[in-house]
Structures are given as structure tokens and as C-alpha cells.
């Protein structure tokens, strides 16, 4: 069973209910990681390619590659094993959630304040 969601008003609640998310490799990558949702990432903008590769290298997501190169067959090959393996999805989610602690905004604000006071 799959669901395509667009124009979602409460993304975090939707993400929490997912066994696996297929998402763009932008900011959603960090949200999925923080919540602990296993993800297969699609680069839909040039700057997202690096995110997808890095998450894949870290074992924190599956990199599906550049959106224009995806076909139904390549998606099925990549997503089929994930759909069939709860252990693999759990491993992805566990590794991803270790990368994002939710405290990044506080660290950025503290650094800005520190630099202003110098």
C-alpha cells in the first residue's frame, strides 16, 4: 500500500505513521531522520544530490538518484527489498536518527550570539 501526499499541513504527524518514505533529498531528509522514518531519497534539485549520496554512504537512507533517471522498474528494484525487510528499514531509521538531534537551531543561534558579542 502506498500513498502520495501533497500540500500536507502536518508533515511530522504524517511521517510518524510511515513504514518507509520516498522523499526529495532536501530538508525533508532531516525531518525524516529526526523522527526516525526509513527513507529512500530522490534528488529533485541539483543541490540535493550531495544529501542523498551522504545519507546513503552513512547507511541512513537509500539513494534513488536523480529524479529524471528513475523508472518504475528502478523504483521497484530499490523499494522492493526495503518493503520486504523490516530489519533493513529499522537499521536505516536508527542510523538516520543518530545524525539529527533536533538541537541544531539552538546551536546556530548560540553561534550567532557568540559572534555578535566578539
N, C-alpha and C positions, 0 to 999 in steps of 0.2 A: 504494500500500500504506500503510495506517495502522494504528497500534497504540495502544490506550488502556492506560495504565499507572496502577495504583493501588497504594498501600501499598508503594512502592518503597523498598528498603533502601539502594541505592547510586545516588542520583539523578544525581550527576555523571557516572558511567560511562554511564548510560542517555542522558543529554543529549548526551554526546560523539558518540554514534552516530546522532544525528538530523540529517536534512537540513532539517527545519522542525519547530518545536514549537508547539503550540497550548496555552497555559497560562494559568492565573489570573495576574492582574497584580499579585500580591503579591511576596513575597521571591523567588519563582522567577524573576521578571523579572531580578533582579540576578545570580542564578546563571547563567541563560542568557546574559546579556550577558558575564559574565566568561569563560565557556567559549567564547563566540563562536558560539552557535547562533541562527540566524534565528528570530524568534518572532512569532506572531500572538497577541495578548493579549486575554483576556476578563476583564472586571470582574465578579467574583463576590461582592464586598463593596463597600459604598459608598466606602470609603477607597481602593479600587483604581482607581476611575475616573480620578483625577488621574494615577496612574502610567501608565496606558495612554495617556492623552492626551499626556503629556510625552514618552514614548518615541516615539510616533508623530510628534509635532512635530519631534523630533530626527532623524527618519529612521532610528531604531534598532529599530523594531518596527512591526507593523501593529496598529492598534487595532480590535478586532472589536466593541467596545462592551459594553453591559450584557447579561449572560447571558440575561435573560428576553426580550430583544428578538431574539435570534438564531434563525434558522430554517435548515433545511437549504439553502434557496436562497441566503440571505445568506452563509452559510459557503462555499458553492461559489463564489459570485461573488468573495469575498475571497481564498479559498485557491487557486482555480484558477490565476490568474496567477502566484502565488508558486511553485506546484508546477511550472509550466512554465518558469520563469526562474531558472536557477542564478545568473545575474549579479545579479538583484534580491535573491535570498537572501544572496548573498555581501556585497552592499552593506549590507544590514540588519545582518548579523553583524559586519562591520567597524566600522560606526558604533557599534553597541552595545558591542563590546569596548573601544572607546576610552573609554567612560564609566566603566568599573569596572576598577580596577587591582588589586583584592584586598587593598589595604593599609588599608582603612577601619577595621578593628578596631584596628590598631596606632595609627592617628591618634586614634581615640576614647579609647583607654587613655592615650595621651600627654596628651591634653587633660584627662582626669580627674585624672591625676597632677599636671599643672601647676596646676590649680585648687585641688587639695588643699594644695599647697605654698605657696599665696599667703596 
